[in-house]
Amino acid sequence: MEVGGRLVRHSAPYRYVWPSELDLMARLAGFRLEDRWADWHRSPFTADSTGHVTVYQKRAAVTGPGANFRPSARPGTGRSLGSSGAGGHVPGALPLW
């Protein structure tokens, strides 16, 4: 990476994330899945796809009583929505925007 005309070493804790992880992060951030394709040509996304192009749309703000309600645990798991592990916070994940 070049900084101020000099090449410098850069490393970051990047990792691949599954589409289902992206969907959960998007949902928790107030987005909903609009489309997903296997490539930029809009080929169908299948279990055999080696990549994906995913489009999320920001949901309209909800107002009124209970608008800020968030369950503290996923039913049947006893784990909070923000816990680590499958479906929880993903260290090193990139922002969706």
N, C-alpha and C positions, 0 to 999 in steps of 0.2 A: 504494500500500500504506500502511496506517495503522500508525504506531508511536508509542506514548505520546500518542495524541490528535492527532498531526500527520501529514499526508500526506507521504510521502517517495518519491522515485524509486527504482525497483528494476529492475535488469536482470541477466540471467543468460544463459549461453551454451546455451540449450535448442535442440534440433533434433529433427526427426522421425526415428524409427528404423524400419527394416523389421521385420516379424514374425520373419524369419530371424535378424536381429541380436539381438532379444530372446530367441529360443530359444537362441542360442549363449551369451549372457550368463547365462541361467538355468541352462543345463547346466553351465557352468564354476563356478557358485555352488552346485551340488548339487541343482538342481531338475529336474523332468522335465515336459514338456508333457502336460497332462491333457485340456484341451479348448480349442477356439478357435471363436468364432462371429463373424458379421458385425455383430451388435448385441446389445443386452440382451434381445431377444426370442428369442435363440438361433437366428437365421436362419443358414443354412449360409454358411461363409466360402468365398468363391471368388476367382478372379483379378480379378473386377469389383467386389469389396467395397471400399468407401471408408473403412472403419474396422474395428476388431476388438475383441473382448473375449476375453482369453486367460487361462486358468487354469493355474497351475503347481502342482505338488505337490513338497514336499521329499522327496528320496530318503532311504531309511534309511541310516544310517552303515555303511560297509564297514570291517570290522576284519580283522586277520590279515596274513600276509606279503603284501607288494605293495600294501597298501591305499592307500598314499600315492603310488603310482607315477603319474606324469603324463608323457606323451610330450613331448619337447622340441620337436618339429616335427610339422606335419601331413604325412602321407605325400604325397610327390610335389611338395611346395611348397618345402621347405627353409626355411620361415618358422616361427618359434616361435608357439605358441598365443597368446602375449601381444603379438605384434608389431602395429604399426598397419596399417591397411588393411582390406580386406574380411575380416570375421570376427574381427578383433583387437580391441584396446581401442578404445572409442568415446568420444572426448573429449566431455564435456558430456552424456553419456547419464544418464538418471535411474535410481536404484536400483530394483530390482524389488519391493521390500517397503516 
